[in-house]
């Protein structure tokens, strides 16, 4: 599947690579495409399909941008790093991944009655 794209000069492509724990030969290319968003979506779907509970069945993934002979990692997932990451609620005091809808009750805005009376 990874060999499906032509490697013409000047065309960037993205590779989704899986790093298997204990593998000496390097990462396995799981997907290749010409669009960054498509590559990241594939990586998330692959992660959800192979390791939905994030137990470490997928130890690491990365999206690599390839342009000619240059390679650059543009997105990555590492199970060990994610496991040790601080909980957002403990770090920020609220869940930053949920949308905020504002205060539960209407806010009373200050009135400037005295200023308005002077102008009249």
C-alpha positions in Angstrom: 0.0 0.0 0.0 2.8 2.4 0.8 4.3 2.0 -2.6 1.1 3.2 -4.4 2.1 6.9 -4.6 4.6 8.1 -7.2 7.7 9.8 -5.8 8.0 12.6 -8.3 10.2 15.5 -7.3 8.5 18.4 -5.6 5.5 16.4 -4.4 5.2 16.0 -0.7 3.7 12.9 0.9 2.9 11.7 4.4 3.7 8.4 5.9 2.0 6.9 8.9 4.5 4.8 10.7 4.1 2.4 13.6 7.0 1.6 15.9 6.7 -1.9 17.2 8.2 -2.6 20.6 11.3 -4.7 20.4 11.6 -4.4 16.6 15.2 -3.8 15.5 14.5 -3.0 11.8 12.6 0.3 12.4 9.0 1.4 11.9 6.4 -0.2 9.7 4.8 2.1 7.2 1.0 1.6 7.7 -0.3 4.3 5.3 0.9 6.8 2.7 -1.0 9.7 1.2 -0.5 13.3 0.0 -2.7 15.1 2.6 -1.7 15.8 6.2 -5.2 15.7 7.5 -5.9 12.4 5.9 -2.7 11.0 7.4 -3.5 12.1 10.9 -7.1 10.8 10.6 -5.7 7.5 9.5 -3.4 7.5 12.5 -6.2 8.2 15.0 -8.5 5.5 13.4 -5.6 3.0 13.4 -5.0 3.8 17.1 -8.7 3.5 17.9 -9.0 0.2 16.0 -5.9 -1.5 17.3 -5.8 -0.1 20.9 -9.1 1.5 21.9 -8.4 1.4 25.6 -4.8 2.8 25.2 -3.3 -0.2 26.9 0.0 0.0 25.0 -0.9 -2.5 22.1 0.3 0.3 19.8 3.5 1.6 21.4 4.1 4.5 19.1 2.9 6.1 15.9 4.2 9.1 13.8 3.2 11.0 10.7 6.3 11.9 8.6 6.3 14.5 5.9 8.5 13.5 3.0 9.6 16.0 0.5 12.3 14.8 -1.8 15.1 13.4 0.5 13.9 15.5 3.5 11.9 13.8 6.3 10.1 15.6 9.1 8.0 14.2 11.9 4.8 16.4 12.0 2.7 14.4 14.4 3.5 11.6 16.9 1.9 9.4 19.6 4.0 7.5 22.2 2.1 5.3 24.7 4.7 5.7 27.5 4.7 9.5 27.2 0.9 9.7 27.1 0.6 7.5 30.2 2.9 9.7 32.3 1.3 13.0 31.1 -0.4 15.1 33.8 -4.2 15.0 33.9 -5.5 18.3 32.4 -7.9 18.7 35.4 -5.0 18.5 37.8 -2.9 20.9 35.7 -5.4 23.5 34.8 -8.2 23.0 37.3 -10.8 22.1 34.7 -11.2 19.8 31.8 -9.7 21.6 28.8 -11.0 19.1 26.3 -14.7 19.9 27.0 -16.4 23.0 25.6 -17.1 25.8 28.0 -20.6 27.2 27.9 -20.2 30.2 30.2 -21.5 30.9 33.7 -24.5 28.9 34.9 -26.5 32.1 35.8 -26.7 35.4 34.0 -24.0 37.9 34.9 -25.2 41.2 36.4 -23.6 44.0 34.5 -22.7 47.2 36.3 -25.0 50.1 35.6 -23.7 53.6 35.1 -26.8 55.5 36.1 -24.9 58.4 37.6 -22.9 58.9 34.5 -25.9 58.8 32.3 -27.7 61.4 34.5 -24.8 63.9 34.1 -24.9 63.7 30.3 -28.6 64.4 30.1 
